Amino acid sequence: MCSLKDLKHHENYVKYKLIKNVHDNIVDKIHCIPNRNVLLSSSKLDTGKSLVLRDLSSTNGFQVYSHPQGVTCFDFNPTHSIVVTGSKDFLVRVWEIKCSSKPDKVLEGHRAVIADVRIHERRKFVLSLCKEGEMRIFDLKIGNCLHTIGIRVPLSLPQLQYGNSALHISCHDSDHVLVTINDVTTRMCLDDLEEENL
């Protein structure tokens, strides 16, 4: 395992820049978008600076998004110029990138902590997953819930309790979503959900 102090011994292979005092508490997630020169970081314990979006090409270019209970997860979409965040208050918030003072939309309905969120660019959906295994699909434009899906862990696997809950949308197959809860991964077809509404 390599620590930050060890990086100076690898300067021929690794370039890094230390940015101090970004959050006032533990950083839970970092996401870098190299083609936009943007770095996002979140903290579920820092309510003042829950999510920070930093422009790496500028010394003062950053946006701070505050959540009353911190940010448990986020997703960034440069095409729609939005950030979506989840929190311990069971709410999903949609933020315009340039306006960090208040969310553009607050998506309600979950009954547990939000474990992961994803923006489905092509379908213009927000997908959210809570710790209790409920996935919701929201319309990005209006903000209403289109689908609620309960993900069940097979009863034959009661001992499974490890792992993070996560959503994954492949850029090669955006018609399917991988949903992981504990040690179980499920592949869901979004077209099947659309056909149910017909």
C-alpha positions in Angstrom: 0.0 0.0 0.0 1.4 3.4 -1.0 0.8 6.5 1.1 0.8 10.1 0.1 4.3 10.5 1.5 5.6 7.7 -0.7 4.5 9.4 -3.9 7.5 11.7 -3.9 9.7 8.6 -4.5 7.7 7.9 -7.7 7.8 11.3 -9.3 9.0 9.8 -12.6 5.8 7.8 -12.9 3.1 9.7 -11.0 2.2 13.4 -11.0 0.1 14.7 -8.1 -1.1 18.0 -6.7 -2.0 18.3 -3.0 -5.1 20.3 -2.4 -5.6 21.0 1.3 -8.7 22.0 3.3 -11.3 21.0 0.8 -13.5 19.3 3.3 -13.8 19.7 7.1 -14.2 15.9 7.6 -13.5 12.5 6.0 -13.7 12.4 2.2 -15.8 9.4 1.1 -15.6 9.6 -2.7 -13.5 11.3 -5.4 -14.4 11.5 -9.1 -12.1 13.0 -11.7 -13.3 14.1 -15.2 -10.0 14.6 -17.0 -11.5 16.0 -20.3 -13.2 18.7 -18.3 -10.4 19.2 -15.8 -12.8 18.8 -13.0 -12.5 17.0 -9.6 -15.5 16.2 -7.4 -15.2 15.1 -3.8 -17.9 14.3 -1.2 -18.2 13.8 2.5 -21.2 12.3 4.4 -20.0 13.8 7.7 -19.3 17.4 6.4 -22.6 19.2 6.2 -21.1 22.6 5.2 -19.0 21.3 2.3 -20.8 18.0 1.5 -19.8 18.1 -2.2 -17.1 20.2 -3.8 -16.7 20.6 -7.5 -13.3 22.0 -8.3 -12.0 23.3 -11.6 -8.4 22.1 -11.7 -7.3 24.7 -14.3 -8.1 27.5 -11.9 -6.8 28.2 -8.4 -10.1 29.6 -7.1 -12.6 27.7 -9.4 -14.8 25.6 -7.1 -18.4 25.2 -6.2 -19.6 24.0 -2.8 -22.9 22.1 -2.3 -24.2 21.7 1.2 -26.5 18.9 2.4 -28.1 19.1 5.9 -26.9 15.5 6.5 -23.9 15.2 4.2 -23.6 13.5 0.8 -23.5 9.6 0.7 -23.2 9.4 -3.1 -23.2 11.6 -6.3 -23.1 11.5 -10.1 -22.0 14.3 -12.4 -23.2 14.8 -16.0 -21.4 17.5 -18.0 -23.9 17.2 -21.0 -26.9 18.2 -18.8 -24.7 20.4 -16.6 -26.0 18.7 -13.4 -24.9 16.9 -10.3 -27.2 14.5 -8.5 -26.6 13.7 -4.8 -28.0 11.2 -2.3 -28.0 11.6 1.4 -28.9 10.1 4.8 -32.2 12.1 4.8 -33.6 9.6 2.1 -33.7 12.4 -0.5 -32.1 12.7 -3.9 -31.2 16.2 -5.0 -30.5 17.5 -8.6 -28.3 20.5 -8.7 -27.5 22.8 -11.6 -23.7 23.0 -11.8 -23.5 26.8 -11.7 -26.1 27.1 -8.8 -24.9 25.5 -5.6 -27.1 27.6 -3.2 -30.1 25.3 -3.5 -31.0 22.2 -5.5 -33.0 22.5 -8.7 -35.1 19.4 -7.8 -35.6 17.3 -4.7 -36.7 13.7 -5.5 -38.6 12.0 -2.7 -39.9 8.5 -2.0 -37.1 6.4 -0.6 -37.5 5.1 3.0 -33.8 4.5 3.7 -30.3 6.1 3.2 -29.4 6.7 -0.5 -26.6 4.3 -1.4 -26.0 5.3 -5.0 -27.3 7.5 -7.7 -26.7 7.6 -11.5 -27.8 9.9 -14.3 -28.9 8.0 -17.4 -27.9 10.5 -20.1 -29.7 9.0 -23.1 -33.0 8.3 -21.4 -32.9 11.4 -19.2 -33.4 9.4 -16.0 -32.1 9.6 -12.5 -31.7 6.2 -11.0 -31.3 5.9 -7.2 -30.7 3.0 -4.9 -31.3 3.0 -1.2 -29.7 0.8 1.5 -32.9 -1.3 1.8 -32.6 -2.5 -1.8 -35.2 -0.2 -3.4 -34.3 1.3 -6.8 -36.3 4.3 -8.1 -36.2 5.7 -11.6 -37.1 9.4 -11.8 -37.8 11.6 -14.9 -34.9 14.1 -15.0 -36.9 16.9 -16.5 -40.1 16.7 -14.4 -38.7 15.0 -11.3 -41.5 12.5 -10.9 -40.9 8.8 -10.0 -41.5 6.6 -13.0 -40.7 3.2 -11.4 -40.0 1.7 -8.0 -38.3 -1.7 -8.0 -37.6 -3.8 -4.9 -34.4 -5.8 -5.3 -34.6 -9.0 -3.3 -31.6 -11.0 -2.0 -32.3 -14.8 -2.4 -33.5 -16.4 0.9 -30.9 -19.1 0.3 -28.2 -16.5 0.9 -29.0 -15.1 4.4 -25.4 -14.9 5.5 -24.5 -12.4 2.8 -24.0 -9.0 4.3 -20.9 -7.5 2.9 -20.2 -5.2 0.0 -21.5 -1.8 -1.0 -24.8 -1.1 -2.8 -24.1 0.3 -6.3 -25.6 1.1 -9.7 -23.7 0.8 -13.0 -24.8 1.9 -16.4 -22.4 0.8 -19.2 -21.6 3.3 -21.9 -21.6 0.3 -24.3 -25.1 -1.0 -23.2 -27.2 1.7 -21.8 -30.4 -0.4 -22.0 -29.3 -2.4 -19.0 -28.4 -1.4 -15.4 -26.3 -3.5 -13.0 -27.6 -3.3 -9.5 -25.4 -4.6 -6.7 -26.7 -5.1 -3.1 -24.5 -6.9 -0.6 -22.9 -9.7 -2.6 -25.7 -10.0 -5.2 -25.6 -8.3 -8.6 -28.7 -8.1 -10.8 -28.9 -7.1 -14.4 -32.0 -5.1 -15.2 -33.4 -4.3 -18.6 -34.8 -0.8 -18.8 -36.7 -1.6 -22.0 -38.7 -4.2 -20.1 -39.8 -1.5 -17.6 -40.9 0.8 -20.4 -43.0 -2.0 -22.0 -44.8 -2.5 -18.6 -46.1 1.0 -18.9 -47.7 0.5 -22.3 
